[in-house]
């Protein structure tokens, strides 16, 4: 809800599209910068204090933003980007903490199922949240969505903090390098895959937006996006349920299928196909992406070492946010200069690069190099040195 509300609320207050874009960008970039820092603090100091602090500051920033937009308190418009940046920096690390807790008591199969459950919830949120904001916008109450979000976030943080498993999450006092999380074997690879996914997805979205605008039917964008999210939701649920025709494919296969789907989206939007065709290929691409994202999270579970888990998951979220911001900028410029074909080319290029990166040959090259480095440094990393090989995981079930 938040990013869309920031955009619409800024338009409601100022009528400036440029300022609305700046506000949203400040929020996304601040989250990308703040998440690894907050995640590292959780690993070192425990989750309770960090959750309580951010659980108070974050809703307050949303309330300040809403109050300014509603005109309750007179304030200059330049305070809106600052408030959005403050919100991004103070976002409570609920998702990262939950994933870290899962790793403390779930086995590999149960962890994969938990990731699939999350894969079901996230598309559901992307359907319900914007729909709720849209209804408030119709009624002229867009800033109220920020107050609702602030209340929902505060309640969620309280519920997570009260969990005995969260309060019992172990911390590490041993000194480690500031970039220890990024130095974990396989970490850079997974971040690159997440970054490539975010860029490719932006290309697909901008292609569909450009196609709809060229046909003078912008309303179709919402319908196609919502339908694609439903497809992702169903695919994630089917994968979590363990249907063999889904689970027998590995990460490489899903990335390749997703890349082919984006090629198809770029082709049909460039050729000005009808709405049914665009919807169908978009649905196929999103269906392929759902199991792919579950498997990426499974990779993160194997990469993350004790004492670095929360920061590790935070870096992945940062990669997605930075990739989305960069992708939106690149695709917007490409669409402005080249039309619908511009974002299609950008999205397809990064999707194919991500699929190539996920191939077995590059995985083996990465493993052989990082394994040697891990063996050389394991004697000084203490309990944080946990050996892991992509090769052994590739031989078993996903």
C-alpha positions as CSV (number, residue, x, y, z in Angstrom):
1,X,0.0,0.0,0.0
2,X,2.7,2.5,1.0
3,X,4.5,3.2,-2.3
4,X,1.3,3.7,-4.2
5,X,-0.2,5.9,-1.5
6,X,2.9,8.1,-1.4
7,X,2.5,8.7,-5.1
8,X,-1.2,9.4,-5.0
9,X,-1.1,11.4,-1.8
10,X,1.7,13.7,-3.2
11,X,-0.4,14.2,-6.3
12,X,-3.4,15.0,-4.0
13,X,-1.4,17.6,-2.1
14,X,0.7,19.2,-4.9
15,X,-0.5,18.0,-8.3
16,X,3.1,17.5,-9.4
17,X,4.0,14.2,-11.1
18,X,7.7,15.0,-10.8
19,X,7.5,15.5,-7.0
20,X,5.4,12.3,-6.7
21,X,8.2,10.4,-8.5
22,X,10.8,11.9,-6.3
23,X,8.9,11.0,-3.2
24,X,8.5,7.4,-4.3
25,X,12.2,7.2,-5.3
26,X,13.3,8.6,-1.9
27,X,11.3,5.9,-0.1
28,X,12.6,3.0,-2.2
29,X,16.2,4.1,-2.1
30,X,16.1,4.8,1.6
31,X,14.8,1.2,2.1
32,X,17.6,-0.2,0.0
33,X,20.2,1.6,2.0
34,X,18.6,1.1,5.5
35,X,17.7,-2.6,5.3
36,X,21.2,-4.1,5.5
37,X,22.1,-1.7,8.3
38,X,19.1,-2.6,10.3
39,X,19.5,-6.3,9.5
40,X,23.1,-6.2,10.8
41,X,21.9,-4.5,14.0
42,X,19.4,-7.3,14.5
43,X,22.1,-9.9,14.2
44,X,24.3,-8.1,16.7
45,X,21.8,-6.7,19.2
46,X,18.8,-9.0,18.9
47,X,15.5,-8.3,17.2
48,X,13.3,-7.0,20.0
49,X,14.9,-3.6,20.5
50,X,15.2,-3.0,16.8
51,X,11.6,-4.0,16.1
52,X,10.3,-1.8,18.9
53,X,12.3,1.2,17.8
54,X,11.4,1.0,14.2
55,X,7.9,-0.1,15.0
56,X,7.4,3.3,16.7
57,X,9.4,5.5,14.3
58,X,8.0,4.1,11.0
59,X,4.3,4.6,11.8
60,X,5.1,8.1,13.0
61,X,6.7,9.0,9.7
62,X,3.6,7.8,7.9
63,X,1.4,9.9,10.1
64,X,3.5,13.0,9.5
65,X,3.3,12.4,5.8
66,X,-0.5,12.0,6.0
67,X,-0.9,15.1,8.2
68,X,1.1,17.2,5.7
69,X,-0.8,15.9,2.7
70,X,-4.2,16.5,4.4
71,X,-3.1,20.1,5.2
72,X,-3.7,19.6,8.9
73,X,-0.3,21.2,9.6
74,X,1.1,23.8,7.2
75,X,4.5,22.5,5.9
76,X,6.5,23.1,2.7
77,X,6.3,20.5,0.0
78,X,10.0,19.6,0.4
79,X,9.2,17.9,3.6
80,X,7.4,15.2,1.7
81,X,10.5,13.6,0.2
82,X,12.2,13.8,3.6
83,X,9.4,12.1,5.4
84,X,9.3,9.4,2.7
85,X,13.1,8.8,3.1
86,X,12.7,8.7,6.9
87,X,10.0,6.0,6.4
88,X,12.2,4.0,4.2
89,X,15.1,4.1,6.6
90,X,13.0,3.1,9.6
91,X,11.0,0.3,7.9
92,X,10.8,-2.5,10.6
93,X,12.7,-5.6,9.5
94,X,9.8,-8.0,10.1
95,X,10.3,-10.1,6.9
96,X,14.0,-10.5,7.5
97,X,13.5,-11.5,11.2
98,X,10.8,-14.0,10.3
99,X,13.0,-15.7,7.8
100,X,15.9,-15.8,10.3
101,X,13.6,-17.4,12.8
102,X,12.4,-20.0,10.3
103,X,16.0,-21.1,9.8
104,X,16.4,-21.9,13.5
105,X,13.7,-24.6,13.6
106,X,12.6,-25.6,10.1
107,X,14.3,-28.3,8.1
108,X,15.0,-27.8,4.4
109,X,11.7,-29.1,3.1
110,X,9.6,-27.1,5.6
111,X,11.7,-24.0,4.8
112,X,10.8,-24.4,1.2
113,X,7.1,-24.8,2.1
114,X,7.3,-21.6,4.2
115,X,8.8,-19.7,1.3
116,X,6.0,-21.0,-0.9
117,X,3.5,-19.7,1.6
118,X,5.1,-16.3,1.5
119,X,5.0,-16.6,-2.3
120,X,1.2,-16.9,-1.9
121,X,0.8,-14.0,0.5
122,X,2.9,-11.5,-1.4
123,X,0.8,-11.5,-4.6
124,X,-2.3,-11.4,-2.4
125,X,-1.0,-8.3,-0.8
126,X,-0.2,-6.8,-4.2
127,X,-3.8,-7.3,-5.1
128,X,-5.6,-6.3,-1.9
129,X,-3.3,-3.3,-1.0
130,X,-3.5,-1.3,-4.2
131,X,-7.3,-2.1,-4.5
132,X,-7.9,-0.7,-1.1
133,X,-5.8,2.4,-1.9
134,X,-7.8,2.8,-5.2
135,X,-11.1,2.8,-3.4
136,X,-9.9,5.5,-0.9
137,X,-8.6,7.5,-3.9
138,X,-12.1,7.3,-5.5
139,X,-13.6,8.7,-2.3
140,X,-10.9,11.4,-2.1
141,X,-9.3,9.9,1.0
142,X,-5.9,8.8,-0.3
143,X,-3.9,10.1,2.7
144,X,-6.1,8.0,5.0
145,X,-4.4,4.9,3.6
146,X,-1.2,6.0,5.3
147,X,-3.0,6.1,8.7
148,X,-4.4,2.6,8.0
149,X,-0.9,1.4,7.0
150,X,0.6,2.9,10.1
151,X,-1.9,1.1,12.4
152,X,-1.5,-2.2,10.5
153,X,2.3,-2.0,10.7
154,X,2.3,-1.3,14.4
155,X,0.0,-4.2,15.1
156,X,2.1,-6.5,13.0
157,X,5.3,-5.5,14.7
158,X,3.8,-6.1,18.1
159,X,2.6,-9.6,17.1
160,X,6.0,-10.5,15.7
161,X,7.8,-9.1,18.7
162,X,5.6,-11.1,21.2
163,X,6.6,-14.4,19.5
164,X,8.8,-16.5,21.9
165,X,10.9,-17.7,18.9
166,X,11.6,-14.1,17.9
167,X,12.6,-13.1,21.4
168,X,14.9,-16.2,21.6
169,X,16.6,-15.5,18.3
170,X,20.4,-15.9,19.0
171,X,22.8,-13.0,18.5
172,X,26.5,-13.0,17.7
173,X,29.0,-10.9,19.6
174,X,32.0,-12.0,17.7
175,X,33.5,-9.3,15.5
176,X,33.2,-9.8,11.8
177,X,34.1,-7.8,8.7
178,X,31.4,-5.3,7.7
179,X,31.1,-7.0,4.4
180,X,31.0,-10.5,5.9
181,X,27.4,-11.1,4.7
182,X,28.4,-10.2,1.1
183,X,31.5,-12.5,1.3
184,X,29.4,-15.6,2.0
185,X,29.8,-18.2,-0.8
186,X,27.1,-17.8,-3.3
187,X,25.8,-14.5,-1.9
188,X,26.8,-12.3,-4.8
189,X,25.3,-14.8,-7.3
190,X,21.9,-14.8,-5.5
191,X,21.9,-11.0,-5.3
192,X,22.7,-10.7,-9.0
193,X,19.8,-13.1,-9.7
194,X,17.4,-11.0,-7.6
195,X,18.7,-7.8,-9.2
196,X,18.2,-9.2,-12.7
197,X,14.6,-10.4,-11.8
198,X,13.7,-6.9,-10.6
199,X,15.0,-5.3,-13.8
200,X,13.3,-7.8,-16.0
201,X,10.0,-7.4,-14.2
202,X,10.2,-3.6,-14.7
203,X,10.7,-4.1,-18.4
204,X,7.6,-6.3,-18.6
205,X,5.5,-3.8,-16.7
206,X,6.6,-0.8,-18.8
207,X,6.0,-2.8,-21.9
208,X,2.4,-3.5,-20.9
209,X,1.9,0.1,-19.8
210,X,3.3,1.4,-23.1
211,X,1.1,-1.0,-25.0
212,X,-2.0,0.1,-23.1
213,X,-1.3,3.7,-23.6
214,X,-0.7,3.2,-27.4
215,X,-4.2,1.6,-27.6
216,X,-5.7,4.4,-25.4
217,X,-6.9,1.8,-22.9
218,X,-4.8,2.5,-19.7
219,X,-7.4,0.7,-17.6
220,X,-6.3,-2.6,-19.0
221,X,-3.0,-2.3,-17.2
222,X,-4.6,-2.8,-13.8
223,X,-6.6,-5.8,-15.0
224,X,-3.6,-7.5,-16.6
225,X,-1.4,-6.9,-13.5
226,X,-4.1,-8.2,-11.1
227,X,-4.6,-11.3,-13.2
228,X,-0.9,-12.0,-13.4
229,X,-0.6,-11.7,-9.6
230,X,-3.4,-14.2,-9.2
231,X,-1.5,-16.5,-11.5
232,X,1.6,-16.1,-9.4
233,X,-0.4,-16.8,-6.3
234,X,-1.8,-20.0,-7.7
235,X,1.6,-21.2,-8.9
236,X,3.2,-20.5,-5.6
237,X,0.5,-22.4,-3.8
238,X,0.8,-25.4,-6.2
239,X,4.6,-25.4,-5.7
240,X,4.3,-25.3,-2.0
241,X,1.8,-28.2,-2.1
242,X,4.5,-30.3,-3.8
243,X,3.0,-31.0,-7.2
244,X,5.6,-33.1,-9.0
245,X,5.3,-31.4,-12.4
246,X,6.4,-28.2,-10.7
247,X,8.9,-29.4,-8.1
248,X,11.0,-31.5,-10.5
249,X,12.3,-28.3,-12.2
250,X,15.2,-26.5,-10.7
251,X,16.2,-22.8,-10.5
252,X,17.9,-22.8,-13.9
253,X,14.8,-24.2,-15.6
254,X,12.4,-21.6,-14.0
255,X,14.7,-18.7,-14.8
256,X,14.9,-19.9,-18.5
257,X,11.1,-20.3,-18.6
258,X,10.6,-16.8,-17.1
259,X,13.0,-15.3,-19.6
260,X,11.1,-16.9,-22.5
261,X,7.9,-15.5,-21.0
262,X,9.3,-12.0,-21.0
263,X,10.5,-12.4,-24.6
264,X,6.9,-13.3,-25.4
265,X,5.5,-10.3,-23.5
266,X,7.9,-8.0,-25.4
267,X,6.9,-9.5,-28.7
268,X,3.2,-9.3,-28.3
269,X,3.3,-5.7,-26.9
270,X,5.6,-4.6,-29.7
271,X,3.4,-6.2,-32.3
272,X,0.3,-4.5,-30.7
273,X,-1.5,-7.8,-30.0
274,X,-5.0,-7.9,-28.6
275,X,-5.7,-7.8,-24.8
276,X,-6.4,-11.5,-24.5
277,X,-3.0,-12.4,-25.9
278,X,-1.1,-9.9,-23.8
279,X,-2.9,-11.1,-20.7
280,X,-2.1,-14.7,-21.5
281,X,1.6,-14.3,-22.0
282,X,1.9,-12.0,-18.9
283,X,0.1,-14.7,-16.9
284,X,2.5,-17.4,-18.1
285,X,5.6,-15.2,-17.2
286,X,4.3,-14.6,-13.7
287,X,3.4,-18.3,-13.2
288,X,7.0,-19.1,-14.0
289,X,8.3,-16.5,-11.7
290,X,6.5,-17.7,-8.6
291,X,8.4,-21.1,-8.1
292,X,11.6,-19.3,-9.3
293,X,11.3,-16.8,-6.4
294,X,10.7,-19.6,-3.9
295,X,13.8,-21.3,-5.0
296,X,15.8,-18.1,-4.8
297,X,14.7,-17.8,-1.2
298,X,15.7,-21.4,-0.7
299,X,19.2,-20.5,-2.0
300,X,19.3,-17.7,0.5
301,X,18.5,-20.1,3.3
302,X,21.6,-22.2,2.4
303,X,23.8,-19.1,1.9
304,X,23.0,-17.4,5.2
305,X,25.2,-18.4,8.1
306,X,24.3,-18.1,11.7
307,X,24.9,-14.6,12.9
308,X,24.5,-13.1,9.4
309,X,21.0,-14.3,8.5
310,X,19.0,-11.2,9.0
311,X,21.5,-9.0,7.2
312,X,21.7,-11.6,4.4
313,X,18.0,-11.5,3.8
314,X,18.1,-7.7,4.0
315,X,20.6,-7.5,1.2
316,X,18.3,-9.5,-1.0
317,X,15.5,-7.1,-0.4
318,X,17.9,-4.2,-1.2
319,X,18.9,-5.9,-4.5
320,X,15.2,-6.1,-5.4
321,X,14.5,-2.5,-4.5
322,X,17.6,-1.1,-6.2
323,X,17.0,-3.2,-9.3
324,X,13.4,-2.0,-9.5
325,X,14.5,1.7,-9.1
326,X,17.2,1.3,-11.7
327,X,14.9,-0.7,-14.0
328,X,12.1,1.9,-13.7
329,X,14.6,4.6,-14.7
330,X,16.1,2.7,-17.6
331,X,12.7,1.5,-18.9
332,X,11.1,4.9,-18.6
333,X,13.9,6.5,-20.6
334,X,13.8,3.7,-23.2
335,X,10.0,4.0,-23.5
336,X,10.3,7.8,-24.0
337,X,12.9,7.5,-26.8
338,X,12.0,4.2,-28.4
339,X,8.3,3.6,-27.6
340,X,7.0,0.2,-26.6
341,X,10.0,-1.7,-27.9
342,X,12.4,0.2,-25.6
343,X,11.4,-1.3,-22.2
344,X,10.8,-4.7,-23.9
345,X,14.5,-4.8,-25.1
346,X,15.7,-3.7,-21.6
347,X,13.6,-6.3,-19.8
348,X,14.4,-9.1,-22.1
349,X,18.1,-8.4,-22.0
350,X,18.3,-8.5,-18.2
351,X,16.0,-11.5,-18.0
352,X,18.2,-13.5,-20.4
353,X,21.3,-12.4,-18.5
354,X,19.7,-13.6,-15.2
355,X,18.8,-16.9,-16.9
356,X,22.3,-17.3,-18.1
357,X,23.7,-16.5,-14.7
358,X,21.6,-19.2,-13.2
359,X,23.0,-21.9,-15.5
360,X,24.9,-24.8,-14.1
361,X,28.2,-23.8,-15.7
362,X,28.3,-20.4,-14.0
363,X,27.1,-21.9,-10.7
364,X,30.0,-24.4,-10.7
365,X,32.5,-21.7,-11.6
366,X,31.2,-19.6,-8.7
367,X,31.3,-22.5,-6.3
368,X,34.8,-23.6,-7.1
369,X,36.1,-20.1,-6.5
370,X,34.2,-19.3,-3.3
371,X,34.9,-22.7,-1.8
372,X,38.6,-22.2,-2.0
373,X,38.3,-18.7,-0.4
374,X,36.1,-20.1,2.4
375,X,38.6,-22.9,3.2
376,X,41.4,-20.3,3.3
377,X,39.5,-18.1,5.8
378,X,37.5,-20.6,7.8
379,X,40.2,-20.7,10.6
380,X,39.5,-17.0,11.5
381,X,35.8,-16.9,11.1
382,X,34.9,-19.1,14.1
383,X,31.3,-20.3,14.4
384,X,30.3,-18.2,11.4
385,X,32.2,-20.6,9.0
386,X,29.6,-23.0,7.8
387,X,30.5,-24.9,4.6
388,X,28.0,-25.1,1.8
389,X,28.2,-26.2,-1.8
390,X,25.8,-25.4,-4.5
391,X,26.8,-28.6,-6.2
392,X,25.5,-30.9,-3.5
393,X,22.2,-29.0,-3.4
394,X,21.9,-29.2,-7.2
395,X,21.9,-33.0,-7.0
396,X,18.9,-33.2,-4.6
397,X,15.4,-32.0,-4.8
398,X,14.8,-28.2,-5.2
